[in-house]
Amino acid sequence: QVQLAESGGGLVHPGGSLRLSCAASASILRINAMNWYRQAPGKERELVATITSGGSTNYAGFVKGRFTISRDNSKNTGYLQMNSLKPEDTAVYYCNANGYSDGRFFNSWGQGAQVTVSS
């Protein structure tokens, strides 16, 4: 069972920055895509950013130019750097990763990190 542990959430003023981390616990042979989602109160979960095993990235339009997704394969860890944060970015952010561990496919989710943008 691959577990993802998130860290880095918190309260920030509008215009501020935060960096979320997502560390995988198991001895993983290969992580394919890593994704960040978010869910605001009363809204559906939405995809924020994706990074493939080769490093290709894709962003939702509402974060493009402000957020940067990255990964460190040697540490089995993914990151989401969030700059120029807006109140509408307030949500619980979830990391998601899939790949193969000990020959078995996995698709795991982090526990969620609260990000609150408020003055």
Buried (B, 14 or more C-beta within 10 A) or exposed (E): EBEBBBEBBEEBEEEBEBBBBBBBEBEBEEBBBBBBBBBBEEEEEEEBBBBEEEEEEEBBEEBEEBBBBBBEEEEBBBBBBBBEBBEEBBBBBBBBBBBBBEEEEBEBBBEBBEBBBEE
